[in-house]
Amino acid sequence: MYRSAARRLLPAAICRRTLRLASPSPFSAPIAHRAAFSAGAADNAHNHRPDNTAAFNSSPSTDERRNPRATASPKAHWQEEQARVLQASLGHVIRLGWTESAMVAGAKEVGVSPSIVGSFPRKEAALVEYFMDDSLQKLIDIIDTKEDLKNLIPSHRVSKLVRIRLEMQAPYISKWHQALGIQAQPLNISTSFKQRAMLVDEIWHAAGDVATDTDWYAKRTVLGAIYSTTELYMLTDNSPDFQDTWAFLDDRVRDAFDLKKSLEEVKYLAEAVGAGMGGPVQGFLNKILRG
């Protein structure tokens, strides 16, 4: 079972959503339920999941109901502080990048000792993974609340959701190449792949996909490639409000929904998944622009 870093770190009392069940592996079998979040920043920082069994299986005492803080475990309090630091650190990424320095600045901003940064063995990765999980949570909230999305045809709905998700990265675009590099590091790539797989699965479900056969794999492979190529295109897009990027995205989605699309084109798009995880960005973009 997975949950986002934000929800995993923050106390259950302030979680905005119930837990979502996930399949054992994003690509091991078609799933009937909407994918839950990846085991992101906190699991990789602590190499364990917080034990919430007691919280779900026992009734709080009168004192606990009156003052939940009074009985909070030290671990829960520590995790809450970590979440606050990670959230505050995002405000320093534009200036300091996805770095330990940004995390130290975030800790100081929320009045936590900078020494807490030492509790993250993969510091920069924890910050990037927190952003990815938090962005997925925001996208799910949008999917659940925006009724106008349901009025769009599937291809337009997919384009809209990919655009909404990538727009969350727009404020960090000058530093996003650094985030991609962090995600591509050997210790981080497994979590990064899982996060992207769950993002793609969430978008397909929002588009009304209920496939449980081999199409499940093909659709997610193609959409993952579209997301990665658009993400890379965005890095060098100087058009106002990334208009060229959104036009590029719409073209790719329209092609993917075209039943006459050749197998060679699908294979070409699939190669973008690897490129999106740290391949030579400029070289790949040149290939796209020449094609």
N, C-alpha and C positions, 0 to 999 in steps of 0.2 A: 504494500500500500504506500502510495506516495502522497505528499502534500507539498505545497509551495514552501520555499524557505521562509517567507514572511509569516505564513500561517503556522509553520512548524515551530518557529522561534517565539512568536507572540503567545501569550496565555490563551487558553481555549475560550475564556470569557469574552474576548474581543475578536474572535475569528468571525469573518463575515460570511463564511460559507460552510456547509457540511463537507466532510471528506468525500472524495470521489474514488471509486474502486478502479484499479488499473489492471491490465493484463500483466502476466509475469514479465513480458518483454514487449516493447513497442512493436517489434516486427516478428515476434515468434508466432503469432496467430491473429486472425481477425478478431476484433473485440466487439462485444455487443453493447457495452456501456461506454459512456464518454470517458476518455483517458483522464487520469488524475495527473498531478504534477510530478516532475522528476525529483529524485532524491538529490537536491541541489546543494546550496551553500552550506547549510548546517551539517548535513550528514557527512559531507566531505571534510568539513572543518573538525568534526568531533569523532568521525568514524563510528558513529552509533546514532540510533534514533532515540529521542526522548521517550521515556516510559510513561505513557498516558493511561495505562490500564486502570490504575486506581481511580483516576479522575472520571472514567466512564463507568466503572463497575461499583462504585461506592457512593453513598449519599453523604453530602457535606453535613457537618455538625452545625449546630446553631451558631457557634462562634465563627465557623468558617463562612457561613452565609452572611454574617454581619461584617466580617472583615477578611475577605479572601486573601489579602496580602499577608495577613498574620500567619497563615499556615503554608504559604508558598514555599516550595523547596528551594534551596540555594541554586540548584541547577536551572530551575525554571526562571528564577530571577536573573541568572547569568545569561540565559538564552534571550530573555527579553532585552537586556542591555545590548547584546550583540545585534539584535534586530534594529534597535534604535540607532546604533552606530552605523550599520550598513545603510540604512535609509538616509541618514544625514550625510553619509559619505558621497552619495550620488550627486549632491549639490556641489561637490568640490571636484568632480571628475572633469568638467569642462576646463578647469584651470590646471589641475594636477594630473589628469589622466587616470587610468584604472590602476592606481598605485597604492602602495602602503601609505604614502604621504597623504593621499586623499582620505584614507581610513583614519589616520591619526587626526586629521582636521575634523572629520566627522565626529570622532570621539570627544574632542574638545568642545565642539559645538553643542553637544547634548550633555555636557558636564560629566563625562565618564573618563576615567583615567586612560590615557593613550596606551597603557600597558595591555589593555584588553585586546589590542590588535595582535599581540603575540599568541592569542588563543586560536587564531586561524592559521593552521599549518600552510595552507595554500592561499595566502592573503588576497592577492589580486583575483584569483579564480573565485574565491568566495564572494567578492564584490560583483563580478560579472554574472555569476550564477544567481545571485540574489536579484539583480536587475532582470534577468531572463524570467525567473519565476514570478516576480512581482508584475512584470508586463503581461505574462500569460494570465494571471489572475484578473488584471484590468480588462483584458480582451474578453474573458469569459463573462465578466460583469456586463460589458457592452452587449455581448451576444444575448444575454438573458434579459436585458432591459430595452433594447432598441427594437421596437416593433416594425419599423420601416425596413429592417433587414429581411424580414420574412416576406416582404412584397417583391423582392428582387429575384430574378431568375438565378439558378445556381451559379453560372459563370460570373455574373455580376456580383453575386454575394461573395464568392471566393476572392475576386479582385478587391472588393471593398474591405474585407477582413484582413487580407495581406497588407493592404495600404495602411489601415488603421494601426496594425501591429508595427510596421516599419516606421510610421510617423512617430512612434514612441522613442525611436532611436535618433530622430532628427536632431534633438538638442545636443547629442553626443557625437555627431557625425565626424567632427574633426579628430576624435579620439577612437572612433569605432574600429579602425584598422588594428589598433592596439588590442581591443577586446577580442577580435577574431584571432589574433596571434596567441592570446592567452588561452582561448578555447581550444586551439589546435595543439597545445602542448600535450605530450603523452599522458601525463597524469590527469588531464582535464577533458580529453576528447570524448571519453565514454559518457560522462555526464552531459557534455555539450550536445552530443548526438542524441541522447535520450530526451533532452529538453526540446530540441528541434522536432524530433519525432512526435512528441506529444502536442506541440504547437500545431503541426500539420494535421494531426488526427482531430484536434479540436475544431479546426477550420472546416475539415471535410464533414464532420458531424453537423456543424452549423449550416452547411450547404445542403443538408438533407441526405447525405450519403448513408445508406444502410447496407452496403455490400458486405458479404461475409465470404466471398469466394476469392479467386486469385486476383480479381479486379481490385480488392482491398490493397494489395501490395503495390500494384501498378499505379493506382491513383495517388498513393502517398509518396511514392518515389518521384513521380512527375511533379507533384505540388512542392515537394521538398526542393527539387531542382529549381523550380520557378522562384521559390522564395530566396534561395541562395544566389541565383543569378541577378535577381532584382536588388538584393542587398548589396552585392558587389557593384552593380551599375550605379547605385546611389552614392557610393563613395567618391565618384569623380563627376557627379552631376552638379553643374553650376547653374542650371536653369532656375528661374524663380519658383520657390516652393516645391522644388523637385518635380516640376511638371513633366520633364523628359522621362524621369524614372517611372512615373505613373502611366505614361503612354507606353513605355517599354513593358511594364507589368501587364497592362490590358492586352497588348499584342500576344504576350506569351500565354496568358490564360485563354484567350480566344483560340489560339492554336491548339492548346491542350484539349479543349472541348470539341475541336473539330474531329469528327470521326474518321476523316480521310488522312489524318496525320500519319506520316510514315514511321516505321519502326526505327529507322536511322535517326530521325529527329528526336524520338523519345530517348534513344541511347545517348545522343549528344547532350540532352538536357540532364540526364542522370549523372553525367560526368561532373556536372556543376556542384553536386553535393560535396564531392571531395574538394573542389576548388573553394567552396564556401567555408571549408574548415581549415583554411590556412594556406591554400595554394597561391601561386604568384598572381596577385590581384590584377595588376596592370596588364600582364600578358594575357590573362583570361578575358579581360574586357576587350582587348584588341581583337581577340578571336571572335567575340560576339559582334563587334562593330564591323568586322570584315565579312561576317557571314550573311 
